[in-house]
């Protein structure tokens, strides 16, 4: 019994040592695991923005072209890189803003040389060493000489004022991991506030927004006075300039509007302030240009020519296919009779050279007439026709005038006249052959 208690004590001591070693050697860390988007949020990247706008009474419409322009008093966010492929669009957009439209642009459009009529300047300032005892405030716009020295393009990190220290080296790995994380690209947040004068606050005055986004350098141009400006220690995030009856809001970087980024910090409030969401206001986002595919356009707008073209192509391909036999029945091989050969040759000569056929017919006629009329060669044509008519009178009546004109067809006769003369001569020759033999007339 005593040995059993000793064994139990040893087991309990071993378990206590094991539990203590595990507690000393391990570390418990909370890890956030994303479950991914579900439902409409999985297919619509602007689902969160649509819901937030609906809560304010505004509506969201995604467009892939700038025709037609939004209605008056609407907000238009340009996210297309090809919005100005037609030259008249810039003038139409300027007139729309002057008539009360609210335009939102980013630094990408301005850096491409477009929208020169907008009094905003997007630039990347160079780092400058601060003088001793001088502090920089994120609420003050950069000086003009600083803007003039902005000649090189840098990342958004270069926009940090010189008095702000960079994160320590030990944090570089975490910063890189956040940038490479596809689900949370904007985890590096900072505070932004609205300048009280002369701007108009989007919500309550003196509000500080926690923005999880990148910023850049943005300032008014051509002595324009902004009515709203959102600035932090990193730089200016957004600025609104009145233009005619409308306004232009410049955003130094593309605003965070996707489903995940919009829910980080106060990004939703910042997006509503940039888009000027209000009850009954339409918000348009123009993305990259998109047109109907060529085949779809042909089917909807040119269906009949399209089908005829396809049928012609199909017939052409069918004619080029390999055949297993001739296209039509081959006539049987047979020798042509002498009559068919003569008639075919005569038809060929009649169509090609009727004068030659007339000369051959006249020679054949005269060879037969010499046997009926004596001294045929010494007689004239009228005498020959008269003598031949007397020789054939009992059995055949000749048309003396027609026969005489057929013997003397002129060179200016037409093909029809020559063929008619040939027919008369051939009839007379056959009459000579059918007539009974009689003594030659002397």
C-alpha positions as a printed NumPy array, in Angstrom:
array([[   0.   ,    0.   ,    0.   ],
       [   2.868,    2.313,    0.804],
       [   4.515,    1.56 ,   -2.594],
       [   1.289,    2.502,   -4.408],
       [   1.261,    5.966,   -2.819],
       [   4.881,    6.466,   -3.795],
       [   4.138,    5.574,   -7.428],
       [   1.162,    7.967,   -7.507],
       [   3.266,   10.787,   -6.1  ],
       [   5.946,   10.242,   -8.723],
       [   3.385,   10.267,  -11.565],
       [   1.8  ,   13.462,  -10.269],
       [   5.215,   15.124,   -9.96 ],
       [   6.146,   14.087,  -13.518],
       [   2.89 ,   15.499,  -14.894],
       [   3.421,   18.758,  -13.025],
       [   6.954,   19.041,  -14.399],
       [   5.665,   18.374,  -17.947],
       [   2.904,   20.969,  -17.67 ],
       [   5.326,   23.51 ,  -16.298],
       [   7.817,   22.851,  -19.09 ],
       [   5.112,   23.264,  -21.735],
       [   3.928,   26.52 ,  -20.168],
       [   7.489,   27.838,  -20.032],
       [   8.483,   26.722,  -23.547],
       [   5.355,   27.745,  -25.505],
       [   3.814,   31.126,  -26.32 ],
       [   0.146,   31.752,  -27.108],
       [  -0.532,   34.313,  -29.852],
       [  -3.878,   35.401,  -31.272],
       [  -4.072,   34.997,  -35.053],
       [  -6.816,   36.608,  -37.108],
       [  -8.141,   34.221,  -39.765],
       [ -10.234,   35.577,  -42.606],
       [ -13.176,   33.495,  -43.685],
       [ -13.405,   35.126,  -47.103],
       [ -16.305,   36.903,  -48.76 ],
       [ -19.7  ,   35.249,  -49.15 ],
       [ -22.79 ,   35.935,  -51.191],
       [ -22.881,   39.151,  -53.213],
       [ -19.654,   40.39 ,  -51.636],
       [ -17.777,   37.517,  -53.329],
       [ -18.805,   38.705,  -56.81 ],
       [ -19.157,   42.481,  -56.35 ],
       [ -16.008,   44.257,  -55.189],
       [ -18.052,   47.416,  -54.534],
       [ -20.647,   45.663,  -52.387],
       [ -19.543,   47.43 ,  -49.186],
       [ -19.465,   50.807,  -50.932],
       [ -22.933,   50.211,  -52.335],
       [ -24.306,   49.437,  -48.875],
       [ -22.661,   52.474,  -47.286],
       [ -23.991,   54.774,  -50.017],
       [ -27.486,   53.342,  -49.644],
       [ -27.365,   54.084,  -45.92 ],
       [ -26.787,   57.755,  -46.787],
       [ -29.549,   57.783,  -49.407],
       [ -27.19 ,   57.892,  -52.387],
       [ -27.001,   55.428,  -55.278],
       [ -24.001,   53.798,  -56.97 ],
       [ -23.71 ,   53.088,  -60.677],
       [ -20.695,   51.472,  -62.357],
       [ -20.001,   52.508,  -65.957],
       [ -17.504,   51.408,  -68.598],
       [ -17.886,   54.466,  -70.831],
       [ -18.242,   58.204,  -70.403],
       [ -21.299,   58.472,  -72.644],
       [ -23.674,   59.728,  -71.525],
       [ -22.4  ,   61.957,  -68.741],
       [ -23.988,   61.656,  -65.284],
       [ -26.966,   63.852,  -64.422],
       [ -26.414,   67.285,  -62.963],
       [ -25.459,   67.467,  -59.273],
       [ -24.075,   63.894,  -59.424],
       [ -20.616,   62.692,  -58.402],
       [ -18.317,   61.186,  -61.032],
       [ -15.205,   59.222,  -60.026],
       [ -12.799,   58.691,  -62.946],
       [ -10.945,   55.387,  -62.653],
       [ -10.554,   54.71 ,  -66.373],
       [  -7.211,   55.189,  -68.065],
       [  -8.89 ,   55.45 ,  -71.485],
       [ -11.629,   57.917,  -70.677],
       [ -10.176,   60.542,  -73.09 ],
       [  -9.77 ,   58.35 ,  -76.185],
       [ -12.071,   60.808,  -77.974],
       [ -10.88 ,   64.466,  -78.01 ],
       [ -14.294,   66.013,  -77.371],
       [ -14.712,   64.26 ,  -74.019],
       [ -12.456,   66.664,  -72.128],
       [ -14.484,   69.72 ,  -73.179],
       [ -17.77 ,   67.955,  -72.389],
       [ -16.486,   66.959,  -68.955],
       [ -15.396,   70.531,  -68.199],
       [ -18.817,   71.873,  -69.195],
       [ -20.513,   69.243,  -67.016],
       [ -18.492,   70.317,  -63.973],
       [ -19.177,   74.006,  -64.642],
       [ -22.921,   73.238,  -64.707],
       [ -22.917,   71.692,  -61.231],
       [ -21.206,   68.321,  -61.568],
       [ -18.93 ,   66.92 ,  -58.861],
       [ -15.792,   65.364,  -60.306],
       [ -13.329,   63.18 ,  -58.384],
       [  -9.904,   62.581,  -59.954],
       [  -6.704,   60.935,  -58.794],
       [  -3.096,   61.804,  -59.384],
       [  -2.832,   59.2  ,  -62.15 ],
       [  -5.032,   61.188,  -64.539],
       [  -3.189,   64.419,  -63.79 ],
       [   0.243,   62.872,  -64.227],
       [  -0.762,   61.726,  -67.702],
       [  -1.192,   65.355,  -68.799],
       [  -5.   ,   65.33 ,  -68.878],
       [  -7.475,   67.679,  -67.239],
       [  -5.267,   70.745,  -67.481],
       [  -8.219,   72.965,  -66.652],
       [  -8.414,   71.591,  -63.093],
       [  -6.686,   73.95 ,  -60.591],
       [  -4.932,   71.148,  -58.709],
       [  -1.302,   70.087,  -58.633],
       [  -0.167,   66.541,  -57.856],
       [   3.537,   66.291,  -57.174],
       [   6.115,   64.336,  -55.178],
       [   8.207,   66.645,  -52.962],
       [  11.842,   65.915,  -52.196],
       [  13.018,   65.38 ,  -48.656],
       [  14.467,   68.431,  -47.027],
       [  16.396,   68.63 ,  -43.774],
       [  14.517,   70.668,  -41.205],
       [  16.246,   73.604,  -39.565],
       [  17.004,   73.313,  -35.799],
       [  14.052,   74.268,  -33.676],
       [  11.587,   74.256,  -36.601],
       [   8.739,   71.758,  -36.556],
       [   6.588,   70.798,  -39.528],
       [   2.845,   70.46 ,  -39.246],
       [   0.937,   68.097,  -41.506],
       [  -1.86 ,   70.661,  -41.761],
       [   0.226,   73.232,  -43.624],
       [   0.501,   73.02 ,  -47.395],
       [   4.067,   72.725,  -48.798],
       [   5.802,   75.945,  -49.786],
       [   6.054,   76.899,  -53.464],
       [   9.796,   76.338,  -53.553],
       [   9.223,   72.807,  -52.319],
       [   6.756,   72.205,  -55.129],
       [   9.203,   73.58 ,  -57.676],
       [  11.888,   71.156,  -56.507],
       [   9.625,   68.166,  -57.104],
       [  11.401,   66.829,  -60.165],
       [  11.812,   63.156,  -59.349],
       [   9.138,   60.484,  -58.975],
       [   9.25 ,   58.549,  -55.7  ],
       [   7.004,   56.154,  -53.833],
       [   4.468,   57.352,  -51.307],
       [   7.04 ,   56.813,  -48.57 ],
       [   8.971,   59.858,  -49.848],
       [   6.025,   62.085,  -48.976],
       [   6.7  ,   61.641,  -45.244],
       [   8.027,   64.864,  -43.718],
       [  11.695,   64.89 ,  -42.77 ],
       [  10.959,   65.304,  -39.047],
       [   9.137,   61.981,  -38.936],
       [  11.444,   59.048,  -38.418],
       [  11.148,   55.922,  -40.461],
       [  10.054,   52.732,  -38.73 ],
       [  12.917,   50.829,  -37.13 ],
       [  14.638,   48.09 ,  -39.037],
       [  12.958,   45.466,  -36.895],
       [   9.583,   46.577,  -38.268],
       [  10.61 ,   46.346,  -41.927],
       [   9.655,   42.712,  -42.087],
       [   6.161,   43.417,  -40.775],
       [   5.685,   46.308,  -43.174],
       [   6.739,   44.169,  -46.124],
       [   4.422,   41.384,  -45.006],
       [   1.517,   43.82 ,  -44.849],
       [   2.211,   45.133,  -48.35 ],
       [   2.49 ,   41.622,  -49.765],
       [  -0.692,   40.43 ,  -48.063],
       [  -3.381,   40.38 ,  -50.781],
       [  -6.201,   40.49 ,  -48.251],
       [  -4.963,   43.429,  -46.157],
       [  -2.822,   45.712,  -48.319],
       [  -3.538,   48.891,  -46.286],
       [  -2.945,   47.993,  -42.657],
       [  -0.601,   50.951,  -42.103],
       [  -3.027,   53.596,  -40.823],
       [  -2.575,   57.191,  -39.759],
       [  -4.713,   60.108,  -38.639],
       [  -6.155,   62.747,  -40.956],
       [  -7.992,   65.923,  -40.073],
       [  -9.834,   68.663,  -41.893],
       [  -8.403,   72.138,  -41.934],
       [ -10.917,   74.364,  -40.158],
       [ -10.501,   77.485,  -42.313],
       [ -11.569,   78.096,  -45.039],
       [ -12.821,   74.569,  -45.689],
       [ -16.257,   73.133,  -45.015],
       [ -16.197,   69.974,  -42.845],
       [ -17.754,   66.853,  -44.306],
       [ -19.159,   65.774,  -40.928],
       [ -18.792,   67.403,  -37.499],
       [ -15.989,   69.992,  -37.086],
       [ -12.564,   69.043,  -35.69 ],
       [ -13.074,   65.365,  -36.449],
       [  -9.991,   63.158,  -36.777],
       [ -10.241,   60.327,  -39.293],
       [  -8.251,   57.127,  -39.017],
       [  -7.343,   56.466,  -42.631],
       [  -5.767,   53.196,  -43.773],
       [  -4.518,   54.31 ,  -47.159],
       [  -1.541,   55.804,  -48.926],
       [  -1.173,   59.535,  -49.442],
       [   0.814,   61.918,  -51.57 ],
       [   1.424,   65.599,  -52.134],
       [  -1.475,   67.691,  -53.362],
       [  -1.93 ,   71.463,  -53.477],
       [  -4.136,   74.038,  -55.224],
       [  -2.929,   75.689,  -58.43 ],
       [  -3.556,   79.043,  -60.092],
       [  -4.415,   80.728,  -56.753],
       [  -7.452,   78.496,  -56.22 ],
       [  -8.851,   78.336,  -52.671],
       [  -9.926,   74.857,  -51.488],
       [ -13.253,   74.437,  -49.731],
       [ -12.327,   71.093,  -48.18 ],
       [  -9.017,   69.451,  -47.433],
       [  -8.034,   66.25 ,  -45.626],
       [  -4.42 ,   66.278,  -44.419],
       [  -2.244,   64.192,  -42.103],
       [   1.364,   63.808,  -41.092],
       [   2.048,   61.841,  -44.246],
       [   0.681,   64.452,  -46.579],
       [  -2.557,   65.595,  -48.154],
       [  -5.038,   62.852,  -48.953],
       [  -7.788,   64.857,  -50.679],
       [  -8.618,   68.432,  -51.613],
       [ -11.762,   70.004,  -53.116],
       [ -11.697,   73.081,  -55.363],
       [ -14.867,   74.88 ,  -56.566],
       [ -15.179,   75.221,  -60.342],
       [ -18.19 ,   77.059,  -61.73 ],
       [ -21.308,   75.706,  -60.072],
       [ -19.6  ,   72.37 ,  -59.455],
       [ -16.409,   71.195,  -57.828],
       [ -13.376,   69.016,  -58.426],
       [ -12.041,   66.768,  -55.663],
       [  -8.478,   65.619,  -56.102],
       [  -7.263,   62.472,  -54.346],
       [  -3.517,   61.963,  -54.146],
       [  -3.907,   58.17 ,  -54.451],
       [  -6.725,   55.941,  -55.631],
       [  -9.396,   55.978,  -52.899],
       [  -9.934,   52.758,  -50.986],
       [ -13.328,   51.526,  -52.173],
       [ -12.996,   47.739,  -52.198],
       [ -14.913,   45.528,  -49.806],
       [ -12.015,   44.868,  -47.396],
       [ -10.232,   48.187,  -47.504],
       [ -13.412,   50.216,  -47.029],
       [ -13.997,   48.567,  -43.632],
       [ -10.537,   49.419,  -42.297],
       [ -10.363,   52.351,  -39.884],
       [ -12.456,   55.312,  -41.013],
       [ -12.047,   54.575,  -44.718],
       [ -15.811,   54.457,  -45.168],
       [ -16.233,   57.979,  -43.736],
       [ -13.338,   59.242,  -45.847],
       [ -14.882,   57.716,  -48.985],
       [ -18.253,   59.342,  -48.212],
       [ -16.545,   62.713,  -47.732],
       [ -14.632,   62.391,  -51.001],
       [ -17.714,   61.281,  -52.964],
       [ -19.94 ,   63.869,  -51.21 ],
       [ -22.612,   61.279,  -50.529],
       [ -26.004,   62.828,  -49.842],
       [ -29.64 ,   61.688,  -49.996],
       [ -30.823,   61.369,  -53.59 ],
       [ -27.366,   61.888,  -55.101],
       [ -26.101,   59.585,  -57.832],
       [ -22.49 ,   58.408,  -57.626],
       [ -20.936,   57.165,  -60.881],
       [ -17.661,   55.236,  -61.097],
       [ -16.3  ,   55.085,  -64.649],
       [ -13.922,   52.144,  -65.002],
       [ -11.881,   51.08 ,  -68.023],
       [ -13.582,   51.377,  -71.386],
       [ -15.438,   48.272,  -72.501],
       [ -17.371,   47.595,  -75.665],
       [ -19.492,   44.709,  -76.86 ],
       [ -17.429,   41.958,  -78.526],
       [ -17.278,   42.1  ,  -82.307],
       [ -19.228,   38.888,  -82.864],
       [ -21.95 ,   39.997,  -80.452],
       [ -22.202,   43.4  ,  -82.117],
       [ -22.47 ,   41.782,  -85.558],
       [ -25.236,   39.483,  -84.32 ],
       [ -27.277,   42.286,  -82.749],
       [ -26.805,   45.087,  -85.3  ],
       [ -25.871,   43.353,  -88.583],
       [ -27.435,   39.931,  -88.361],
       [ -28.565,   39.539,  -91.99 ],
       [ -25.206,   40.469,  -93.632],
       [ -23.411,   38.407,  -91.014],
       [ -25.453,   35.295,  -91.819],
       [ -25.067,   35.846,  -95.57 ],
       [ -21.312,   36.183,  -95.137],
       [ -21.178,   32.961,  -93.126],
       [ -23.217,   31.182,  -95.818],
       [ -20.858,   32.453,  -98.546],
       [ -17.843,   31.276,  -96.562],
       [ -19.464,   27.871,  -96.022],
       [ -20.191,   27.495,  -99.75 ],
       [ -16.648,   28.528, -100.655],
       [ -15.21 ,   25.981,  -98.243],
       [ -17.563,   23.318,  -99.577],
       [ -16.349,   23.938, -103.122],
       [ -12.755,   23.569, -101.985],
       [ -13.354,   20.249, -100.262],
       [ -11.881,   17.027, -101.677],
       [ -14.421,   15.302, -103.942],
       [ -14.778,   11.579, -104.558],
       [ -16.078,   12.029, -108.087],
       [ -16.724,   14.559, -110.862],
       [ -19.099,   17.473, -110.277],
       [ -21.361,   16.304, -113.139],
       [ -21.937,   13.118, -115.106],
       [ -19.273,   12.423, -117.709],
       [ -20.808,   11.915, -121.198],
       [ -20.079,    8.532, -122.76 ],
       [ -17.24 ,    8.352, -125.182],
       [ -18.473,    7.986, -128.829],
       [ -17.195,    8.916, -132.249],
       [ -18.934,   11.812, -133.932],
       [ -20.508,   11.163, -137.333],
       [ -19.205,   12.842, -140.456],
       [ -22.359,   14.968, -140.654],
       [ -21.919,   16.201, -137.068],
       [ -18.308,   16.972, -137.79 ],
       [ -19.179,   18.939, -140.939],
       [ -22.038,   20.815, -139.242],
       [ -19.892,   21.629, -136.249],
       [ -17.086,   22.883, -138.47 ],
       [ -19.554,   24.954, -140.483],
       [ -21.042,   26.52 , -137.352],
       [ -17.577,   27.35 , -136.102],
       [ -16.552,   28.973, -139.395],
       [ -19.882,   30.807, -139.679],
       [ -19.361,   32.378, -136.293],
       [ -15.676,   33.16 , -136.795],
       [ -15.318,   33.963, -140.566],
       [ -18.612,   33.856, -142.516],
       [ -16.915,   35.229, -145.669],
       [ -14.766,   32.083, -145.925],
       [ -17.833,   29.874, -145.564],
       [ -19.595,   31.845, -148.308],
       [ -16.639,   31.404, -150.65 ],
       [ -16.582,   27.629, -150.025],
       [ -20.351,   27.345, -150.578],
       [ -20.15 ,   29.373, -153.826],
       [ -17.328,   27.116, -155.116],
       [ -19.373,   23.975, -154.373],
       [ -22.384,   25.495, -156.151],
       [ -20.362,   26.387, -159.251],
       [ -18.826,   22.884, -159.414],
       [ -22.32 ,   21.395, -159.642],
       [ -23.605,   24.029, -162.073],
       [ -20.799,   23.401, -164.62 ],
       [ -22.27 ,   19.961, -165.218],
       [ -25.601,   21.498, -166.176],
       [ -24.565,   24.568, -168.198],
       [ -22.034,   24.455, -171.023],
       [ -19.298,   27.125, -171.102],
       [ -20.129,   28.158, -167.566],
       [ -16.86 ,   29.998, -167.182],
       [ -17.451,   32.179, -170.233],
       [ -20.85 ,   33.449, -169.08 ],
       [ -21.612,   36.374, -166.814],
       [ -23.488,   35.894, -163.571],
       [ -26.887,   36.964, -164.96 ],
       [ -26.393,   34.642, -167.945],
       [ -25.376,   31.786, -165.667],
       [ -28.459,   32.214, -163.468],
       [ -30.752,   32.362, -166.516],
       [ -29.178,   29.272, -168.146],
       [ -29.334,   27.335, -164.869],
       [ -33.002,   28.224, -164.374],
       [ -33.814,   26.922, -167.862],
       [ -31.931,   23.686, -167.129],
       [ -33.883,   23.07 , -163.912],
       [ -37.208,   24.478, -165.094],
       [ -39.106,   21.192, -165.495],
       [ -38.134,   19.996, -161.988],
       [ -37.177,   23.039, -159.845],
       [ -37.945,   26.749, -159.953],
       [ -35.085,   29.039, -159.004],
       [ -35.467,   32.516, -157.527],
       [ -33.261,   34.257, -160.064],
       [ -32.966,   37.574, -158.171],
       [ -32.121,   35.9  , -154.824],
       [ -29.582,   33.585, -156.456],
       [ -27.918,   36.461, -158.339],
       [ -27.645,   38.604, -155.176],
       [ -26.285,   35.628, -153.204],
       [ -23.508,   35.09 , -155.742],
       [ -22.429,   38.735, -155.469],
       [ -22.459,   39.503, -151.715],
       [ -20.461,   42.673, -151.192],
       [ -17.697,   43.156, -148.668],
       [ -19.866,   45.462, -146.505],
       [ -22.528,   42.787, -145.9  ],
       [ -23.368,   41.88 , -142.372],
       [ -23.008,   38.416, -140.884],
       [ -26.768,   37.851, -141.142],
       [ -26.788,   38.756, -144.861],
       [ -23.832,   36.495, -145.593],
       [ -25.476,   33.571, -143.815],
       [ -28.715,   34.156, -145.768],
       [ -26.741,   34.12 , -149.053],
       [ -25.048,   30.894, -148.012],
       [ -28.463,   29.288, -147.393],
       [ -29.697,   30.29 , -150.891],
       [ -26.565,   28.894, -152.589],
       [ -26.795,   25.666, -150.594],
       [ -30.458,   25.185, -151.582],
       [ -29.585,   25.713, -155.236],
       [ -26.676,   23.231, -155.032],
       [ -28.911,   20.575, -153.471],
       [ -31.537,   21.178, -156.195],
       [ -28.85 ,   20.475, -158.814],
       [ -28.009,   17.225, -157.066],
       [ -31.615,   16.063, -156.875],
       [ -32.541,   17.007, -160.479],
       [ -32.314,   14.167, -163.057],
       [ -29.383,   14.236, -165.405],
       [ -30.118,   16.056, -168.649],
       [ -27.948,   16.932, -171.621],
       [ -25.75 ,   19.939, -171.099],
       [ -27.302,   23.043, -172.591],
       [ -25.15 ,   24.48 , -175.341]])
